[in-house]
């Protein structure tokens, strides 16, 4: 990492020219992957500082350690396997407790597993993003500890950030965190950019049309919300200043792993493939490459949930849904054998994950 005029340049092929106040770099400049835990700490400290009275220097180092953990494929995948086992145990428990009639069993399983790892929710809402939302609302839910369904797009995935943070919970002792992952999640927007620090990132231009620096980066994007490096070519740019990585700091890389690698008896992998294929989000014989870049938004959510959810437009292009009633169960008429193919039919699909028998439900009547 080289420094020049308070701007952080990343990449071994950086070429810097100062022409008045304009900084130019070669197009192929890219942000390199983290090389070690110390490298992660050094670079994170260079970019971020703790908000006074809200975070500590140890917390900044914790964010660096999380970024490094997400950069280590084998360690993260091992944690993800443990999370999958825990989610399947919880999913089975909820399914059999209420004879399969509970709504959103997977969401309930996530909450139960998270709380088992000491996650502290400050809200009872199960938030489902259905469109673009205001940044302050996104920050509010993060500060409340809400593990929400994301709407970014199908390649990003609805639960990618949840899987990242649950894996961190499962390995927090091995990672060596000083703060509990819940508190780090809630306070991540209190990790403030260092004064006058900017990043040169590929694909973002000054008004003149050449690449230039950006100061619009957050610790959230640095740790766990990067974009794939293939997006850094300038031909497929994200819609806002972003960072790039081909590690599990990037939701799309995580989803590629979940949808492309052998599912075996892994619950998460099989559940997501079943979900994506039942909704025609992914080709029946395809993998991640067949997933469209479209939204995961439930555009007919009012038909699906009736008055069970509050649908609020945050801006003209989108909104969110949040539970406002405690009726979490479908009527018994929704569950019939497939031999009766009328409206409201739902069947059980026998499965076996992590050595334990169970069932998934067929959601086709709901969409």
Order of alpha helices (4+ residues) and beta strands (2+ residues): beta-beta-beta-beta-alpha-beta-alpha-alpha-alpha-beta-alpha-alpha-alpha-alpha-beta-beta-beta-alpha-alpha-alpha-alpha-beta-beta-beta-beta
